Amino acid sequence: MITIVTGKINEGKTTLLKQIYDDRKQGDGFVSIKKMDGSRVHSFTATKLSSEEQKILLLHDHFYSESFLSAGKMGPYFINLLTISWIEKSIEKMIEDKVEPIFLDEVGMFEIRGYGYDRILRKMIDSKLDIIFTTRTEFLDQVKKHYQLKDVKVISVSK
């Protein structure tokens, strides 16, 4: 079963995804936690649900330094290549071990264009395991079309 949690920006998609994990006490995956520096977004940290291990996934260009290994840029954010690799390898192991459900936070325009989590999300879908991921409401139809998703459960978050 594929479940998509959808909502607008800052409506609680990540919070709900983590709550589903906490309530079920099974599965594994990743959520992206927004880190602030005062009133500015500093970064988004990928957090593995089972271990709470964290690594910087996206870093706002205002805080960028040369020591940050970037795989490119999405809006004002640099993407950490090493963190993407860590997430992919971790999820590949989850698929191999038949962990269910597998959680992934924030699939969007980057994936629709073939970047970011695109490769690992395709593997998750192909695995036929239970997966739960988030996407913004504005991308839901495009994500379903891009990944040819027909029979999915959609949970809408609204404030």
C-alpha positions in Angstrom: 0.0 0.0 0.0 1.2 3.5 -0.9 0.1 6.3 1.4 0.7 9.9 0.6 0.4 12.6 3.3 -0.3 15.9 1.6 -0.9 19.5 2.7 0.4 23.0 2.1 3.8 24.4 3.3 4.0 24.4 7.1 0.7 22.6 7.6 2.1 19.6 9.5 3.0 16.9 6.9 6.2 16.1 8.7 4.6 16.1 12.1 1.9 13.7 10.9 4.4 11.4 9.3 6.4 11.2 12.5 3.2 10.7 14.5 2.2 7.8 12.3 5.6 6.2 12.9 5.4 6.8 16.6 1.8 5.4 16.8 2.6 2.2 14.8 6.0 1.6 16.4 7.1 -0.2 13.3 8.8 0.6 10.0 11.6 3.1 9.5 12.5 6.0 7.2 13.3 9.6 7.2 11.7 13.0 8.1 13.1 16.4 7.3 13.3 18.8 10.3 13.4 22.5 9.7 16.2 24.3 11.7 15.9 28.0 12.4 18.4 30.7 13.1 16.3 33.3 14.7 13.5 34.0 12.2 15.5 32.6 9.2 15.5 29.0 8.0 19.0 27.8 8.4 18.7 24.2 7.1 16.6 21.0 6.9 18.0 18.0 8.7 17.3 14.5 7.6 16.4 12.4 10.7 16.3 8.6 10.6 13.1 7.6 12.5 14.4 4.5 14.3 17.7 5.9 15.6 17.0 9.7 15.4 20.4 10.1 13.7 20.6 13.4 11.9 22.5 14.9 9.0 22.1 18.2 7.2 20.1 17.7 4.0 19.5 21.2 2.8 21.5 24.4 3.8 20.2 27.9 3.1 22.6 29.8 0.8 23.0 32.5 3.5 24.8 29.9 5.7 26.7 28.2 2.9 30.4 27.5 3.3 32.9 25.6 1.0 33.0 22.7 3.5 29.4 21.8 2.6 29.5 19.1 -0.2 26.7 20.2 -2.4 24.9 18.2 -5.1 23.2 21.2 -6.5 20.8 23.9 -5.5 17.0 23.9 -5.1 15.7 27.5 -4.7 17.8 29.1 -2.0 19.0 25.7 -0.6 22.2 23.7 -1.3 21.6 19.9 -1.2 24.0 17.7 0.7 25.2 14.9 -1.6 26.5 12.8 1.3 23.1 13.0 3.1 21.2 11.9 0.0 23.6 9.0 -0.4 23.1 8.0 3.3 19.3 8.1 2.9 19.4 6.1 -0.3 21.7 3.4 1.2 19.6 3.2 4.4 16.4 2.8 2.4 17.9 0.2 0.1 18.8 -1.8 3.3 15.2 -1.3 4.6 13.9 -2.7 1.3 16.3 -5.6 1.4 15.2 -6.3 5.0 11.5 -5.9 4.1 11.0 -3.2 6.6 7.4 -1.9 6.5 6.3 0.8 6.2 9.1 2.9 4.8 8.7 6.6 5.5 10.1 9.4 3.3 9.5 13.1 3.9 9.0 15.6 1.1 8.7 14.5 -2.4 8.1 17.4 -4.8 9.2 19.3 -7.9 12.9 18.1 -7.6 11.8 14.5 -7.8 9.3 15.2 -10.6 12.3 16.5 -12.5 14.3 13.3 -11.8 16.5 14.6 -8.9 16.6 14.3 -5.1 14.7 11.2 -3.9 13.6 10.2 -7.4 15.8 7.1 -7.7 15.1 5.8 -4.2 11.4 6.5 -4.4 11.2 4.4 -7.6 12.9 1.5 -5.7 10.5 1.9 -2.8 7.5 1.8 -5.2 8.9 -1.2 -7.1 9.5 -3.1 -3.8 5.7 -3.5 -3.3 6.3 -2.8 0.4 4.1 -0.4 2.3 5.4 3.1 1.9 4.3 6.4 3.3 5.6 9.7 1.9 4.7 13.4 2.0 4.2 15.8 -0.8 2.7 19.3 -1.0 -0.9 19.5 -2.2 0.2 21.5 -5.3 2.4 18.6 -6.4 0.1 15.7 -5.6 -1.3 15.1 -9.1 2.1 15.6 -10.8 3.7 13.1 -8.3 1.0 10.5 -8.9 1.4 10.9 -12.7 5.2 11.0 -12.7 5.4 7.7 -10.7 2.3 6.2 -12.4 0.5 5.8 -9.0 -3.1 4.6 -9.4 -4.2 3.0 -6.2 -2.9 5.1 -3.4 -4.3 6.3 0.0 -4.1 10.1 0.4 -4.2 11.7 3.8 -4.7 15.4 3.7 -3.4 17.6 6.5 -5.1 20.9 7.0 -4.9 23.5 9.8 
